[in-house]
């Protein structure tokens, strides 16, 4: 039985006289055990032995059978194992009832136990054991007769020095990062940690992980941890924590909203030494000018090394569009649209064509945005603007002298492609330049009365002496005076005169001439063959000018030897449609020139006398309506040529009587017949300007008596200058 259990022995006996009992253990009487039953309420190891009872009376004594009582110790119910060193483990347990000594056993696997020692006490140190080894222990209670079942078990591991399983690592950080260093170690008993920086312990940093947030460069250094337990201590690997400084880059633009700055890399903060690429981006209407602050230069791209906080400004300049144009007579630079800086002085250059001179700059749009500083400079201060270079034709009035000739009368003039002019006077063809200066002259095969452009060159009309009489001759020439074609009409002993030849819309020519006092009108093809001809005999008409209309031709001139003026209308075949006299009260007189008004009216200029007084006149008549003719008279004037200007007004040439002298004159007349301006030259006796042509610059050139040639311009106020 187990110690602590009750022992109860009994016997049955009878006898006479009555029997008595004496229990014995191991041959010795048990004091007080004199009944048929013997019991022990709680057995223990000392109760082991051989038991019998002696039954006796007066007759005799009898021994019962001997029984053996074995009391087995109880198993220890509690056991504690605790490592004491790297080679010993201390055990302690509760005393077991019935135990005389204790046998200690251990196991490495918890199942295969072997003896580790014997003791009579309730504790024992077991050694030597292996370092860092886990052992399972149990205790068996033993007495002289029996042993208990194995009691409670407990496990303990012998001590071991710390062993690091995970080392900390170097950290390369920047300011503002979080720092975390970790080390993992095993050991028995449990390990403790102490972190060091630069060989100095970091107070209260005794966990396996060391951490800091929002670090600065002050956190840079050498770090390691020392791991300790009762078995010893070991340092971790020393690691280096590098903390790079960070800097901010502040970027602004000037003026505000004039552009943007891009950064590469684009970050809120930059590690010390980072090179940042900057690029300036102007918005529309601005250009990049320069960098200021911690960067300088004028390239749109720049770089900055972040070794401290930096501030950079991109400076932009407002720009506007300057449009430079040029009027007729030249060009301007820079041509067209140019982007210019606000408030900057911009060079502008006007270049006059041959025959023109620069007149002025005109701001045609954005006048409040720009200032013309001088003839070569403009400034845009508040917006876009357009500036126009205005030119005016070269003007002159001079007597063009021809070597070997004097007192010439120039009958007609035409402008050449190079801006100069060809003049005819009798058998002379004279070339002058744009300034009116003599260039060259050639002798013609006819006595010229007119010269007109014909698209590829010029056509001259005049009279050719044939030895017996004269012919009407037309000569086609190049600009250098070379004759490339001709046609003549007449022959024999008749005296034909050529007055004018003009290019027609079908590329042919209409020619006006005369035979004595008869009007001659004929049409040539482009190849100088006659399409038709008419000799208006019996009218004593002397033709002066001809104008092609949409339905034929109109011819003006004098009646007889200047005894009146006529206007003849023909159809496209030269057949007479109607005719009328003009300015019948002017006598003697004639019509010298005709042009068409903008509305198609016939506008004719003439000269003569009224009551003995010199008068020039302008006649205006609707087409084909002789009843609506209007006449304008101008005392003391001769009118030769009339031309319609681009503005609808008219310009006339001729002579003006000043005192006893006739002076050449050019004048402008508006739509009401009012003379708006005049230019008088050749004083004191310039004769009169017999012929005039419009020039490509909007002016006019007139030629006439005494070698006089005059070039004028007409300004925007319709005045001659």
Secondary structure, DSSP 8 states (H G I E B T S, - for coil): -BTTS-EEEE-----SS--EEEEEETTEE-TT--SSEEEESS--GGG-EEEEEEEE-SS-EEE---EEE--B----S-EEEEE-SSSEEEEEE---TT-SEEEEEEESSSSSEEEEEEESSSEEEEES--TT-EEEEEEEEE-SS-B-----EEEEE--EEEEEEE----EEEETT--EEEE-EEEEES--EEEEEETTEE-TT--SSEEEESS--GGG-EEEEEEEEETTEEEE---EEEEEE-EE-EEEEEESTTSEEEEEES--SSEETTEEEEEEEEE-TTEEEEEEEES--BSSSEEEEEESS-EEEEEEEEEEEEEEEEE-TTEEEES-EEEEEETT-EEE-EEEE-TTEEEEEEEEEE-GGGEEEEETTEEEE-SS-EEEEEEEEE--EEEE---TT--S----EEEE-TTS-EEEEEEEEEEEE-TTS-EEEEEEEEEEEEEEEE-SSSEEEEEEEE-SSSEEEEEEEE-TTS-EEEEEEEE-TT-BEEEEEEEE-TTS-EEEEEEETTEEEEEEE-TTS-EEEEEEETTS-EEEEEEEEETTEEEEEEEETTTB-EEEEEE-TT--EEEEEEE-TTS-SEEEEEEEE-TTS-EEEEEEEEETTEEEEEEEEE-TT-GGG-EEEEEETEEEEEEEE-TTS-EEEEEEEEETTEEEEEEEEE-TTS-EEEEEEESTT----EEEEEE-TTS-EEEEEGGGEEEEE-B-TTS-B-
